[in-house]
Amino acid sequence: MSGRTDNALILIQLLTQLLAQAQSIGQLISKARSEGRDVTDAELAALVAQDDAVRAALEAEIVRQQSR
């Protein structure tokens, strides 16, 4: 694939992950509200850990694509 195509695919992956993360946050907030409570530190930490894992995978893919 061309560099532009690779960059576009990486961008699409990033946007997809950002949308999924936003959806997860929204669901967490909605669940907490429906239960009449705030989001807990543990719930936030789990989202951060998930986000970190996704970011690491995406960064590895970017490096892999750039080294081609």
N, C-alpha and C positions, 0 to 999 in steps of 0.2 A: 504494500500500500504506500501511497505517497505520504510525505510528511504532513501535508494539510489534512488528509483523511485521518491519519493517526491522531492529529491534534483535535480534530472534530470528535472523534470517538472518545477520546479522553475527556473532553469537555462535556459530552453527553453523559458519560459515566459519572462525572462529578455532579452535574445537575441532578441526575437521577438519585444519587446518594443524598444530596442536600434536601430534595423533596421528601425522600423517605424519612430522613431525620426530622424534618419539620412535622411530618405526619405523626411520628412517634411521640414527639413533644406534645403535640396537640391532643393526642389520645391520652397521654399521661395526665395532662392538666384537666381534661374533661372527666376522666375517671376520678381524680382527686376531688374535683368540685362536686361530682354526683354523690360522693361519699362525705361531703361536708368538711373537707380537710384541705390542708396545703400539701404540695408535693414534698416528699421527704428528702433529706440529704442522700439517703441510700438510693432512692429512685433516680435522683439527679446524677449521682456517681455512676450508676449503671448506664445511663445515657452517654455520659462522657466517655466511659470505657468503650462503649460500642462505637462512638464517633472516632475515638483514637484508633481503633482497629480498622475501621473503614478508611480513615485517612492514611494509615500506614500501607494498606493494600493498594490504594490509589497512587501513592507516591512511588511504591515499588513498580507499579505498572508504567508510570511516567518514565522512570529511569530505564526500564526495559525497552520501552518504545524509542527512547532517545538514543539508546546504544545500538539500535538496528542499523 
